[in-house]
């Protein structure tokens, strides 16, 4: 029966109700802290952005961040929120100083929304401002005022402190991962030389800006010394490595734009033009950019981002009276980079050699690529290797950030996932047999090997991950020896040829239950031995226990639990000091004795829990 659509159907939510009902509009997603873009980190970032804006305006050289389990404290030494407006800035939408561009000329937060979202999504939230020996504090819970403290005298220095705890009603059992927070804080210091951020007693600083960023994030030496250029509202750092793919770090007003935007597009275009003009040769753009590692930071007046989480710049102009972002970056790079290459002949020679090597490899496989594309089209059409979904990451639509490709082994597993998936956002790619060990091979194998070629075509990453078809790429193999081997071979393939898929946090491992423990009323799915024991204790007398040996054994009706809202995904992560070549050489190369010893030692540790302790 259709529900009645009447006057009573129309509701007006107040600000905090709307944020709590639609958190995705404000922080992207909730999450439990296992991924770097989960909501708890966005809450932290929203508060930090305000402190960074104070520093950028010349107030407060230190920011103190402390996290104790679930409680976050951020204290800056800026001007402090005007005491009469402490309640308003934390709880009234569209309230803030950043509408006045004279006060916050090139800030990150412009709409007065971020701190209100933190307040509404926190079980406890306290804001205290200190100005000229006076302090004002207000306590909130879920956006409601709990206590409005009277203004008082204080010996503390000017500034603002915010203490909050994300609401477990919304975020569930969440955990802050220090590695993600440290990366965020380091990025702030790279972009604000002279700023000190203290995190749980550890201090982060940068003297050389983006030069430090590249040096600390590169796993190996660059082919030539890092080119570091800056002038006023723009700074860039550029080098080339030996890896496949392109790696960019983009920033706008100190905000890490992980999804790029107009500034990153303009940077790529300007780089290609400058290098073509310098060498007076019409190089293919892909040959110039292959293996590049670069960072670009610009400052924009009143920036327009594509969402509240500010991960992609949409602004076309530097400011109301300024040039376009494209022209601004183009003018800077064509002048400064050209000048640098003329003055540094050895760097220019090494760069030319790298471009020529990329050109040579590309031409060597150009014929194979054409045949491979035709083969991929036929195979996808007739053999149905790919069961596609409707939403795509490089397309449009509300759910493109949910788009997921499951890579499965065998017909039974792919059949179960296909029948239980969400056809709007979840696609399935079925492998045939074990993939090739691609370690040490050139990219030619991607096109010559049918499985790799079809997988690349399904992901649409032949020309890089800018055209990636799915936000999440999930390896879904059995939890047995063969499944683990296939997982390793796929990880080797991605790390070898498409490392940015891992660096940009698109690659995951699907966690599926090892056991089903149930009685007539209750069913528990257990992902570990510990969970199995706990489930048995809860159910009491002789529950039925099933050990799942493979994904194909799990019925579609059951599988929908494991790839639905409660899906467990283990992200494949790389630390900044991980050397891909070194890792693959050890795990997938021919160093058998060393690897044997490593495996034996690991087995001993796992067998002896006392030794681990």
JOCOR-V210808 format. One record per pair of residues at least 24 apart in sequence whose C-alpha atoms are under 7 Angstrom apart, sorted by the first residue. I is the first residue (numbers start at 1). J is the second residue. D is the distance in Angstrom with one decimal. If there is no record, write none. Layout:
I&J&D + I&J&D
This chain:
15&93&6.7 + 16&120&5.2 + 16&143&5.8 + 19&117&6.3 + 19&120&6.6 + 20&120&6.5 + 20&121&6.2 + 25&308&6.9 + 26&117&6.6 + 26&308&5.5 + 26&309&6.8 + 27&308&6.8 + 27&309&5.8 + 28&309&6.3 + 30&171&5.9 + 31&171&6.4 + 32&171&6.0 + 32&172&6.8 + 32&173&6.4 + 32&174&4.2 + 32&175&6.4 + 33&174&5.6 + 33&175&5.2 + 33&176&5.6 + 33&177&6.8 + 36&180&5.7 + 40&166&6.7 + 43&118&5.4 + 46&114&5.3 + 46&115&6.2 + 47&115&6.1 + 49&108&6.4 + 49&109&6.8 + 51&76&5.8 + 53&107&5.4 + 53&108&7.0 + 54&78&5.6 + 57&104&6.8 + 61&194&6.9 + 61&195&5.1 + 61&196&6.3 + 62&195&6.0 + 62&196&4.8 + 62&197&5.8 + 63&196&6.5 + 63&197&4.9 + 63&198&6.4 + 64&197&5.9 + 64&198&4.8 + 64&199&6.3 + 65&198&5.9 + 65&199&4.8 + 65&200&6.5 + 66&199&5.5 + 66&200&4.8 + 67&200&6.8 + 70&165&5.8 + 71&164&5.9 + 71&165&4.7 + 72&163&5.5 + 72&164&5.4 + 72&165&6.2 + 73&162&5.8 + 73&163&4.3 + 73&164&6.7 + 74&161&5.6 + 74&162&5.4 + 74&163&6.5 + 75&160&5.8 + 75&161&4.2 + 75&162&6.5 + 76&159&5.3 + 76&160&5.5 + 76&161&6.4 + 77&157&6.8 + 77&158&5.6 + 77&159&4.1 + 77&160&6.7 + 78&158&6.2 + 78&159&4.5 + 79&131&6.8 + 79&158&5.7 + 79&159&5.2 + 80&129&5.1 + 80&130&5.5 + 80&131&5.8 + 80&158&5.7 + 80&159&3.9 + 80&160&4.9 + 81&129&5.4 + 81&160&6.5 + 83&129&6.5 + 83&136&5.9 + 87&138&6.8 + 90&115&6.0 + 90&116&5.2 + 90&119&6.8 + 91&116&5.5 + 91&143&6.7 + 105&301&6.1 + 106&253&6.3 + 106&299&6.3 + 106&300&5.8 + 106&301&4.9 + 106&302&6.4 + 107&253&6.1 + 108&253&5.7 + 108&255&6.5 + 110&302&7.0 + 119&143&5.2 + 121&166&6.1 + 121&167&5.8 + 122&164&6.2 + 122&165&5.3 + 122&166&4.2 + 122&167&4.5 + 123&165&5.8 + 123&166&6.0 + 123&167&4.4 + 124&164&5.5 + 124&165&5.5 + 125&163&5.7 + 125&164&4.3 + 125&165&6.7 + 126&162&5.6 + 126&163&5.2 + 126&164&6.3 + 127&161&5.9 + 127&162&4.6 + 127&163&6.6 + 128&160&5.8 + 128&161&5.3 + 128&162&6.5 + 129&159&6.0 + 129&160&4.5 + 129&161&6.5 + 130&157&6.8 + 130&158&4.8 + 130&159&5.3 + 130&160&6.3 + 131&158&4.9 + 131&159&6.9 + 132&158&6.5 + 188&254&6.3 + 191&254&5.8 + 210&236&6.8 + 210&237&5.9 + 210&295&6.6 + 211&237&6.0 + 216&576&7.0 + 217&576&4.9 + 217&577&6.9 + 218&576&6.7 + 219&576&6.4 + 219&577&5.2 + 219&578&5.7 + 219&579&4.9 + 220&579&6.7 + 223&350&6.9 + 224&347&5.7 + 224&350&6.4 + 233&298&5.4 + 233&299&5.1 + 234&297&5.7 + 234&298&4.5 + 234&299&6.7 + 235&296&5.9 + 235&297&5.2 + 235&298&6.6 + 236&295&5.5 + 236&296&4.4 + 236&297&6.4 + 237&294&5.5 + 237&295&5.2 + 237&296&6.7 + 238&293&6.0 + 238&294&4.4 + 238&295&6.6 + 239&292&6.0 + 239&293&5.5 + 239&294&6.4 + 240&291&5.4 + 240&292&4.3 + 240&293&5.6 + 241&291&5.3 + 241&292&6.3 + 241&293&7.0 + 242&291&6.0 + 243&291&5.3 + 244&290&6.5 + 244&291&5.3 + 244&497&5.5 + 244&498&6.5 + 245&290&5.6 + 245&291&5.3 + 245&464&6.4 + 245&498&6.1 + 245&499&7.0 + 245&500&6.7 + 246&289&6.5 + 246&290&5.8 + 246&291&5.2 + 246&292&5.1 + 246&293&6.3 + 247&292&6.2 + 247&293&4.8 + 247&294&6.4 + 247&500&6.7 + 248&293&5.9 + 248&294&5.0 + 248&295&5.5 + 249&294&6.3 + 249&295&4.4 + 249&296&6.4 + 250&295&5.8 + 250&296&5.1 + 250&297&6.0 + 251&296&6.3 + 251&297&4.5 + 251&298&6.5 + 252&297&5.8 + 252&298&5.2 + 252&299&5.6 + 252&300&6.9 + 253&298&6.3 + 253&299&4.7 + 253&300&6.5 + 256&311&6.7 + 257&310&6.7 + 257&311&4.1 + 257&312&5.2 + 257&313&6.9 + 258&311&5.2 + 258&312&6.8 + 259&311&5.4 + 259&312&5.0 + 260&312&5.1 + 260&313&6.6 + 261&312&4.8 + 261&313&4.4 + 261&314&6.0 + 262&313&5.9 + 262&314&6.0 + 262&315&6.7 + 262&316&6.7 + 262&325&7.0 + 263&325&6.2 + 263&326&6.9 + 266&326&4.9 + 266&329&6.4 + 266&330&6.9 + 267&329&6.3 + 270&329&7.0 + 270&330&4.9 + 270&333&6.3 + 270&334&6.7 + 271&333&6.9 + 274&334&5.0 + 274&338&6.4 + 278&338&6.4 + 287&355&5.4 + 287&358&5.2 + 287&359&5.4 + 288&355&5.4 + 290&358&6.9 + 365&444&5.9 + 368&447&6.4 + 369&447&5.9 + 372&447&5.6 + 372&453&6.6 + 376&453&6.9 + 376&454&5.3 + 376&457&6.5 + 385&429&5.7 + 385&430&5.5 + 386&428&5.8 + 386&429&4.6 + 386&430&6.7 + 386&458&6.9 + 387&427&5.5 + 387&428&5.1 + 387&429&6.4 + 388&427&4.5 + 388&428&6.5 + 389&423&5.1 + 389&424&5.2 + 389&425&5.4 + 389&426&5.5 + 389&427&4.9 + 390&423&6.7 + 390&424&4.7 + 390&425&6.2 + 391&424&5.8 + 391&425&5.4 + 392&469&5.3 + 392&470&5.6 + 393&468&6.6 + 393&469&5.1 + 393&470&4.8 + 393&471&5.3 + 394&467&5.8 + 394&468&6.2 + 394&469&5.7 + 401&471&5.7 + 402&471&6.5 + 403&470&5.0 + 403&471&5.4 + 403&472&6.3 + 404&470&5.3 + 404&471&6.0 + 404&472&4.6 + 404&473&5.8 + 405&429&6.9 + 405&470&6.2 + 405&472&6.4 + 405&473&5.0 + 405&474&6.0 + 406&473&6.3 + 406&474&4.8 + 406&475&6.0 + 406&476&6.1 + 407&474&6.1 + 407&475&5.0 + 407&476&5.6 + 408&475&6.7 + 408&476&5.1 + 408&477&5.8 + 409&477&6.1 + 412&552&4.6 + 413&551&5.1 + 413&552&4.1 + 416&552&6.5 + 416&555&6.2 + 416&556&4.7 + 416&559&6.9 + 417&556&6.6 + 417&559&6.7 + 419&556&5.8 + 420&556&5.0 + 420&557&6.6 + 420&559&6.2 + 420&560&4.9 + 421&560&6.5 + 421&563&7.0 + 434&486&5.8 + 435&486&6.7 + 435&489&6.3 + 436&489&6.9 + 437&489&5.6 + 438&492&6.6 + 438&493&5.8 + 439&492&6.5 + 439&496&6.8 + 439&584&6.8 + 439&588&6.5 + 443&497&6.8 + 465&501&6.9 + 471&506&6.0 + 472&506&4.9 + 472&507&6.1 + 473&506&5.8 + 473&507&4.9 + 473&508&6.1 + 474&507&6.0 + 474&508&4.7 + 474&509&5.5 + 474&510&6.1 + 475&508&6.2 + 475&509&4.9 + 475&510&6.0 + 476&509&6.4 + 476&510&5.2 + 478&550&4.9 + 478&551&5.7 + 479&550&6.8 + 492&584&6.9 + 495&580&6.8 + 502&572&6.4 + 502&573&6.4 + 502&574&7.0 + 503&573&7.0 + 503&574&6.3 + 505&573&6.9 + 507&571&6.3 + 507&572&5.6 + 508&569&6.0 + 508&570&5.4 + 508&571&4.4 + 508&572&5.3 + 509&569&5.7 + 509&570&5.0 + 509&571&6.4 + 510&568&6.4 + 510&569&5.0 + 510&570&6.5 + 511&568&5.4 + 511&569&5.8 + 511&570&6.8 + 512&562&6.5 + 514&547&5.8 + 514&548&5.3 + 515&545&6.8 + 515&546&5.5 + 515&547&4.6 + 515&548&5.8 + 516&545&5.7 + 516&546&5.0 + 516&547&6.6 + 517&543&6.4 + 517&544&5.7 + 517&545&4.7 + 517&546&6.6 + 518&543&5.5 + 518&544&5.3 + 518&545&6.8 + 519&543&5.2 + 519&544&6.2
